[in-house]
């Protein structure tokens, strides 16, 4: 009896000590990040991977293509963002659409590369550019029509574009929602209905909303179960909602400390015009793989040439001479203005 009680107390103390250690580590990490963030800027790099087995097991991915942002310390306008990679098979080719951003505070544009054999890839081509920021180039097909629905929060709308014959040029088609800063939007078709997942982004809050429609051109009505969540750690989609082995999954972004902290996978358990239910299945970023060790915020999955292909991005940090000088000058100007 005494021995059992003693072991229980030891285990309790061990668990309490571990919890305290984790809390202390988190506190130290937050302090360290605050200091480093004064001088560094975040970056994203992207990969296309072959998944021989479980698409949610990043450790078994085989890298097919990597597109990296710049790390030149003295570059005046470095490429800082290569992110939000979306896969789209079309006419026996695999297309990869992604966001590219040059400069620390630049405006994102949409670029594309493609391949026929997963070995040889085309040179990057700019396929969409606006006078406002573009990212999250979600390309999908509904009733034999291909659309792109990029993130256009600066325009306070969700916009659809249609492509030319080879998907190298995209023309604005219509707005389906307006007057809010919508981010990371995704449309799926299920049981003759269309479901739109989108996050209303305002200041430090994220609100995941769900809309339903009979067609792209019909009225979009808010779902009875919307909003789905206002939890900042899972309210933004980390890629399009997708179907895998007959089940829908919604990837969601973590936001524990910094943007791009990690990626979770949620399984959609029930979806109908009146009901919605999902639960977290697993976290896939960050992990022990060096490329993903700091985090990431996107996944895209498709079948091509009878293979599972998965595109991801990953968080990184870099330093730039001009950005550091600008921040120091700004800091001193604020100090002298007091």
C-alpha angles and dihedrals in degrees: 000000000000091000092051092049091047092051090048091053091047091052091046091051091046091052092047091048091049091050090049090048091052091049092049091048091051091049091050091047092052092050092046092048092050090055095044093045089064088071109019134066130211123251135186128212126189137218138190112212140188111228109203094183133355111021090207093057104086092181092073096048118123111212114236100170137002126195113193134194120234125277100186105137092206099042110128094211108015122188099253103169130050099159150130096049113194122193122213125173113211134162094350092309131103114227125200117198119188145161120260122190126182121200128019093275101023132135118261123239131188120249133181140204128178143192140192099198105025088245108070116050131189123243115269114273128193106235103169134025130165136174088257134056119289128192141136095054097199108189118189143149127239120180092344093308119115118218138179117212106185124181108267103168093148087062090050093230146087107245131193125209131192124213136227120243097284098035093244097116128041127198126201111254110173148318116251099184129019146182099045137078099255118186138185097007125186135183126201131179118224131163093348093307132103119225122198120200114194137156123225105217118202124161106304096344133091123194117190109211131187125209131185133206141166092231143353091266097043126091116285113225126190113254117247090241093050130149092052096189143344094197107129089213096064110011096098120072114237094210133333122319103256142187121237124174091346096309130104119230130191116204112210134193124242118222105182098140110339138020109273094027095144151314132254130191119223122193116219105227100179132017126171138130088275106026138054130174133164137165135196111262104178147332116241102176136085100031142149094280107105094228091056099032094109095041140257137216112216145064132175124185133193144149117248127167088353091302134113108243121191127188120198140168128215136205122245137164131226142175128231126193096218093047092050091050091048092052093047092049090048091050093050092045090055091047093050091047091063 
